[in-house]
Amino acid sequence: MAARPHLLFGDQLGAHFARTGADGQDGPDEDAPLVMIESRAVLRRRTFHRAKAHLVLSAMRHRAAELGDRVRYVRADTYREGLRTARIGSGRRNATVHHPTSHAALDFVRGVPGMTVLPARGFLVSHDDFARWAGDRQGGALRMEDFYRDVRRDHELLLDGHDHPAGGRWNYDHDNREPPPRDVRTLGAPAPWLAEEDEIDDEVRHDLDRWERDGEVSFLGDDGPRLFPATGEEARAALRRFLDHRLGGFGAHEDAMLAKDPWMSHSLLSVPLNLGLLDPVECVEGAEKRYRDGSAPLPSVEGYIRQVAGWREYVWHLYWHFGDDYRRSNKLGHRRGLPDWFAELDADAVTARCLSSVLAQVRSTGWVHHIPRLMVLGSRALQSGWNPREVTDWFHRAFVDGYDWVMVPNVVGMSQYADGGRMTTKPYTSGGAYINRMSDYCGECAYRPDVRVGDRACPFTAGYWAFLDRHRERLAGNHRMSRPVAGLDRLKDLPELLEQEQRRGASPP
């Protein structure tokens, strides 16, 4: 029997997505011809960051060039048209595809006649294993810490014996929350791996320019040079650069922010991981090796492994466990639309230095690390009462590593508390004091983090108290929020603060 064609989505670009399964059931047929479809309708439907559109098209075209005659690369107006061109579905040829990374894509391929959906790849934990883990939780509590420890046990990561974590502790978070050193503008970490463009990038840029000029598509952000890996070889070079030169300094300041140091010691590997160019096994095993050979300290290694084997896996599985309706969660009843200055990355319209700096970095690169996402961008959206579906969509479109499975749990659950606490035990927002402690943004800012009312009132400090007041009744019963909510009664200037925040409205802070 002839091998069935195997479909590769644009975030399934690593060699492991084309590899035949060990048992002949969980991977493509041996010597299966491969099909990739570049659909222009994807770019027409939504306004993506220019850097993201460039990266994805570049990565797809690079992968097609690597595969040579084994792949049929179809450029089509729509994905369905691409399948017809490749003669897949509708009684033509049976085909296979690995489990896609969004509910919409999964529904689509399940509706293609003759398409077999194979198990997901690119993650450490299978859907079946997570379902068993979730089913064993008493009371239904799906705590990330419990999940993370079980992943460590199952994959024998950082263990000195089955139930004995290396160093005697499972969790080094306490060591990994240091503010940035005083009076420095950068951490002084070795530079990360950054891409050098080639002729395929030139072709992609020419096409994007032409489509935009013809009015077919529009973009957010700057058309800067490609920064992130577009091939497996580049991704592995970026991984080696991080593990050998940057991992050692990662842990202590992973939650810190510096205006002039966008990369700090972060790996930047979420981008090739989410394109499927890297297998997470490579990342976590490589990090553990650096601990074992003494080249990186345990807190940094554990912190990085927690991000990949803990949080990334947890978010992936909660996306599927909660179901497609989860994206519509809005327990706080936030209905305001995103203001234009935020939606369009107009950093120059913003006075608050933290928010202006972060928006400017997103505009120029399509990336900031997890704390600016959560405690600056997400916190501003939460305090302002913006519609969580719009916030989620914006994060998806504006970030080069943003995909549906990534952003729905991270934004709906973690950032916007729109699920009412299914994913986290409290809303993640704060006043300016947190930003002042964890960054150098506040020193040169027109606002003061300790001022609530008046011309110098910090938008995050005032916004924090206004948010607590707006949701006082709901949050008073939360054991992690009862004390801050009680603090509202000690604010003698609360009426003036609420009037001030009402006046500010959607204006750039």
DODREN-394124 format. One record per residue (C-alpha): x, y, z. Coordinates in steps of 0.25 Angstrom, whole numbers, plus 5000, padded with zeros to 4 digits. Example, Ala and Ser with C-alpha at 12.3 -4.5 7.8 and 13.67 -1.06 7.14 Angstrom:
% residues 2
5049_4982_5031
5055_4996_5029
***
This chain:
% residues 509
5000_5000_5000
5005_5014_4996
5009_5023_5008
4999_5033_5011
5003_5048_5010
5006_5055_5023
5001_5069_5026
5011_5079_5033
5005_5091_5039
5013_5104_5041
5016_5101_5055
5020_5086_5053
5034_5089_5046
5044_5081_5054
5049_5067_5049
5041_5060_5060
5028_5064_5053
5032_5056_5040
5038_5044_5047
5031_5031_5046
5025_5025_5059
5032_5014_5066
5020_5006_5066
5015_5010_5052
5003_5017_5059
5007_5030_5065
5015_5036_5053
5014_5037_5038
5015_5025_5029
5029_5021_5026
5034_5030_5014
5021_5038_5014
5021_5049_5005
5020_5062_5012
5010_5074_5009
5011_5088_5014
5001_5099_5011
5003_5114_5012
4990_5121_5012
4989_5136_5010
4975_5136_5016
4981_5134_5030
4988_5148_5029
4976_5155_5023
4967_5151_5034
4975_5157_5046
4985_5168_5047
4998_5161_5052
5011_5167_5056
5020_5168_5044
5031_5161_5050
5022_5149_5053
5017_5148_5039
5031_5149_5034
5036_5138_5044
5025_5128_5041
5026_5129_5026
5041_5129_5026
5041_5117_5035
5032_5109_5026
5039_5113_5014
5052_5109_5020
5047_5095_5024
5041_5093_5010
5055_5096_5004
5061_5086_5014
5051_5075_5011
5054_5077_4996
5046_5067_4987
5040_5060_4999
5030_5072_5001
5019_5078_4993
5019_5093_4997
5005_5099_4993
5003_5114_4992
4988_5116_4992
4977_5126_4996
4971_5117_5007
4975_5105_5014
4964_5097_5008
4968_5101_4994
4982_5096_4997
4977_5083_5001
4969_5082_4988
4982_5085_4980
4990_5075_4988
4978_5065_4985
4975_5062_5000
4961_5059_5005
4948_5058_4998
4950_5044_4993
4964_5047_4987
4975_5042_4996
4975_5038_5011
4985_5046_5019
4991_5048_5033
4994_5060_5042
4999_5061_5056
4989_5067_5066
4989_5082_5063
4991_5093_5073
4977_5100_5073
4963_5096_5074
4959_5102_5061
4970_5094_5054
4966_5081_5060
4952_5083_5056
4956_5086_5042
4965_5074_5040
4955_5065_5047
4945_5069_5036
4954_5066_5024
4950_5052_5019
4961_5042_5020
4969_5050_5029
4975_5042_5041
4979_5051_5053
4992_5045_5060
4996_5048_5074
5002_5061_5077
5017_5063_5077
5025_5074_5083
5021_5072_5097
5026_5064_5108
5013_5059_5113
5002_5052_5105
4988_5056_5105
4984_5042_5111
4995_5043_5122
4989_5057_5126
4975_5052_5126
4979_5041_5135
4987_5051_5144
4975_5061_5144
4965_5049_5148
4974_5045_5160
4973_5059_5166
4964_5059_5178
4954_5071_5178
4958_5074_5164
4969_5083_5167
4979_5084_5156
4991_5090_5163
5003_5093_5154
5013_5090_5165
5007_5076_5166
5007_5074_5151
5021_5079_5150
5027_5069_5161
5020_5058_5154
5026_5062_5140
5040_5062_5147
5038_5048_5153
5032_5042_5140
5044_5048_5132
5054_5046_5142
5058_5061_5142
5067_5067_5153
5065_5055_5162
5075_5048_5171
5066_5036_5173
5051_5035_5169
5045_5044_5179
5058_5052_5183
5059_5065_5175
5073_5070_5173
5078_5079_5184
5067_5074_5193
5057_5084_5188
5047_5083_5177
5045_5098_5175
5055_5109_5175
5045_5121_5173
5050_5128_5185
5064_5129_5179
5059_5133_5166
5051_5146_5169
5063_5156_5171
5061_5170_5167
5071_5176_5157
5084_5180_5163
5084_5195_5167
5090_5206_5157
5092_5197_5145
5085_5198_5132
5088_5184_5127
5091_5171_5134
5103_5169_5126
5099_5155_5121
5106_5149_5109
5098_5153_5096
5087_5143_5092
5087_5136_5078
5081_5145_5068
5078_5142_5053
5085_5146_5041
5075_5147_5029
5077_5140_5016
5071_5140_5002
5058_5133_5007
5056_5144_5017
5058_5154_5005
5047_5147_4997
5038_5147_5009
5040_5162_5011
5037_5165_4997
5024_5157_4997
5019_5164_5010
5023_5177_5004
5015_5174_4992
5003_5169_4999
5002_5180_5008
5004_5190_4996
4993_5184_4989
4984_5185_5001
4982_5170_5003
4988_5170_5017
4992_5180_5028
5001_5178_5040
5005_5183_5054
5019_5187_5058
5032_5189_5051
5038_5182_5040
5051_5179_5047
5061_5168_5043
5057_5154_5047
5063_5152_5061
5058_5137_5064
5062_5124_5058
5055_5119_5045
5061_5106_5044
5065_5094_5053
5079_5097_5051
5078_5111_5056
5069_5107_5067
5079_5097_5072
5090_5108_5071
5081_5117_5079
5079_5106_5090
5094_5104_5091
5097_5118_5092
5087_5119_5104
5091_5107_5111
5106_5109_5110
5106_5124_5112
5093_5130_5118
5087_5119_5126
5096_5121_5138
5091_5135_5140
5076_5132_5137
5070_5129_5150
5073_5140_5160
5067_5151_5151
5057_5144_5143
5046_5153_5149
5054_5166_5147
5052_5177_5137
5062_5187_5131
5058_5197_5121
5071_5196_5113
5072_5181_5114
5061_5174_5107
5067_5160_5106
5074_5160_5120
5078_5145_5122
5065_5139_5116
5066_5128_5106
5057_5134_5095
5054_5119_5092
5039_5120_5093
5039_5124_5079
5046_5112_5073
5039_5103_5083
5025_5108_5078
5029_5107_5064
5032_5092_5066
5047_5094_5062
5052_5089_5076
5047_5078_5084
5045_5081_5099
5053_5068_5102
5066_5075_5096
5064_5087_5105
5061_5081_5118
5072_5070_5117
5082_5080_5112
5079_5089_5124
5080_5077_5133
5094_5073_5127
5099_5087_5130
5096_5085_5145
5102_5072_5145
5115_5076_5139
5116_5088_5148
5114_5099_5138
5101_5105_5143
5095_5106_5157
5083_5098_5161
5074_5110_5164
5076_5115_5149
5074_5101_5144
5062_5097_5152
5056_5111_5148
5057_5108_5133
5053_5094_5134
5041_5099_5142
5037_5108_5130
5038_5097_5120
5034_5084_5127
5025_5091_5137
5018_5103_5132
5018_5101_5117
5013_5087_5118
5002_5091_5128
4997_5102_5119
4997_5093_5107
4988_5083_5114
4979_5093_5121
4976_5098_5108
4970_5085_5103
4965_5081_5117
4956_5093_5119
4951_5093_5105
4948_5103_5094
4937_5110_5102
4948_5114_5112
4952_5126_5103
4939_5132_5106
4941_5133_5121
4938_5147_5127
4935_5145_5141
4939_5159_5145
4929_5165_5134
4940_5173_5127
4934_5179_5114
4943_5191_5110
4950_5190_5096
4965_5192_5095
4968_5206_5093
4975_5209_5080
4988_5214_5086
4990_5200_5092
4984_5192_5081
4993_5199_5071
5006_5198_5080
5006_5214_5080
5017_5214_5091
5020_5229_5088
5006_5233_5093
5009_5227_5107
5015_5235_5118
5017_5223_5128
5031_5219_5126
5029_5204_5129
5017_5203_5119
5023_5212_5108
5036_5204_5109
5029_5190_5108
5020_5194_5097
5032_5200_5089
5039_5186_5091
5027_5179_5086
5026_5188_5074
5040_5186_5070
5042_5171_5073
5029_5165_5075
5034_5159_5089
5036_5163_5103
5039_5153_5115
5028_5147_5124
5028_5158_5135
5026_5170_5125
5015_5162_5119
5008_5159_5132
5011_5171_5141
5011_5182_5132
5003_5179_5119
4993_5169_5126
4992_5177_5138
4988_5190_5131
4978_5182_5123
4972_5176_5136
4972_5189_5144
4965_5196_5132
4954_5186_5130
4957_5182_5116
4950_5171_5109
4958_5158_5112
4955_5152_5098
4960_5165_5092
4973_5164_5101
4975_5150_5097
4974_5152_5082
4984_5164_5083
4994_5156_5091
4992_5145_5080
4995_5155_5069
5005_5164_5075
5015_5153_5080
5024_5144_5071
5022_5132_5080
5007_5135_5082
4998_5123_5078
4984_5120_5082
4988_5109_5092
4998_5118_5098
4990_5131_5100
4976_5126_5104
4980_5120_5117
4991_5130_5119
4983_5142_5117
4969_5137_5121
4973_5130_5133
4986_5135_5138
4987_5150_5133
4972_5154_5133
4966_5145_5144
4954_5144_5134
4951_5129_5139
4949_5134_5153
4960_5125_5159
4960_5112_5151
4975_5114_5148
4980_5123_5158
4977_5126_5173
4977_5141_5171
4977_5152_5161
4992_5156_5157
4992_5171_5157
4999_5181_5166
5002_5195_5169
5014_5203_5165
5022_5198_5177
5024_5184_5170
5029_5190_5157
5038_5200_5165
5044_5188_5173
5046_5179_5161
5051_5189_5150
5058_5202_5147
5046_5208_5140
5041_5217_5151
5053_5225_5154
5052_5234_5141
5037_5233_5140
5027_5245_5141
5019_5238_5151
5023_5233_5165
5019_5219_5170
5015_5223_5184
5006_5234_5179
4991_5230_5177
4984_5244_5174
4989_5256_5166
4997_5259_5154
5008_5250_5158
4999_5238_5162
5005_5225_5157
4994_5219_5147
4997_5205_5153
4996_5209_5167
4983_5217_5165
4978_5206_5156
4981_5195_5166
4972_5202_5176
4961_5205_5166
4961_5190_5162
4960_5185_5176
4949_5195_5179
4941_5191_5166
4942_5176_5170
4942_5178_5185
4931_5168_5188
4936_5157_5179
4950_5158_5184
4947_5160_5199
4945_5145_5200
4958_5141_5194
4968_5137_5205
4979_5143_5197
4972_5156_5194
4964_5159_5207
4976_5167_5213
4978_5176_5201
4963_5178_5200
4962_5182_5214
4972_5192_5212
4962_5200_5203
4955_5205_5216
4968_5211_5221
4970_5220_5208
4964_5234_5212
4966_5239_5198
4958_5227_5191
4947_5236_5186
4957_5245_5179
4964_5233_5174
4952_5227_5168
4948_5240_5162
4962_5242_5156
4962_5228_5150
4948_5230_5144
4953_5243_5137
4966_5236_5132
4957_5226_5125
4964_5220_5113
4974_5231_5111
4988_5227_5110
4994_5227_5124
***
